[in-house]
Amino acid sequence: MANDPVSSQPERVVTSQDTHFPAAIPVQPGPPHVEIITRPAPAAAPPHSGQTIAAVERALDVLLLFGEDDHDDLGVTEVASLLHMSKAAVHRVLSSLRSRGLVTLDPSNHRYSLGASALSLGRAFLDRLDVRTLALAELHELSDLTGETALLSVRSLNHLLFVEQVLPNREVRLEAPIGHPIKLHVGSTGHIFLAGLHPDDLSEYLSHAASEANAPMTQDEMNILVAKLEKTSARAWAFSDSERQAGTASVSVPVLDHRNDTVAVLTIGGPSDRIGNRQQFIAEALIEVGATVSGRMGWAPSTEEATDGKSIPVSTGITH
């Protein structure tokens, strides 16, 4: 479950040169004096609003592409192919993004990657997530208890983002990419998010995953995923082994709010042999901590759970 987040000349704004015209043209004596006043040509009409919106959407598509899995850096040709745009249009978009620090160019290979401005926006987003503050102490507790990396993640459309992690004091450990978008259907963390979706929303996600240009999901893969999600929803925790990176495994539970919606996921990750042999113990520790953090987010156990003395967050998911 480890890290699964082009050169042209800058676009120029060309303006016509001011043409000097005499203020008045004198006429030979005789007929009455006439002044001929020249006026500049009317300014060009602004672009149609629809064209402006389309340009903004293209720029956003290019920018978001750099945040997807396996797209840390890209060339003009790759961007054009993935987004079905012309190379000229990609050049213009990347030049504009580069001028604002949202992407940066490596002159040695003419490839682009996210720039400092984009990273600062990501940090500003992460800093405003209250759930990070609410769960930080529990992440330290989980890492100390299990001796593994404790992670907190949130969902962003069809991806998840790890927003906080606490690392154990040991030589071999898992370290997650903070703030890097990861597909929801790969790994226990994403499985928790998907298990909490309404069936219609899950179907929409699966359709999206099946139509991706880069490594689309097959029908067999979808059937296997749905079976995993049903098991995850039934027991309130997920386990995955070597799905994102060989030799790493993870266990995850949801953090719920007052609407019983999954707002975050708590995960313990590490080498497969250490996690797999203790997955039940880790799951029980995560469930207890997940209930505590969920309570701070407004979640409360159902009447039946309260009567039985249970406090296990279970999101409304595909089996409901």
Protein Blocks (a to p, Z undefined) as FASTA:
>chain_A
ZZfbpcdddddddddddddddfbdcddehiacdddddddddddddddfklmmmmmmmmmm
mmmmmmpghilbccfklmmmmnopafklmmmmmmmmmmnopaccdfklopacddfklmmm
mmmmmmmmmklmmmmmmmmmmmmmnopacdddddehjaccdfbdcddddfbdcdddehia
cdfkgojklmmmmmmpcfklmmmmmmmmmmpfghpadfklmmmmmmmmmmmmmnopacde
hklbghiacdddddddfkopafbdcdddddfklmmmmmmmmmmmmmmmmmmmmmmnopac
dfklmmnopacdcdddfkZZ
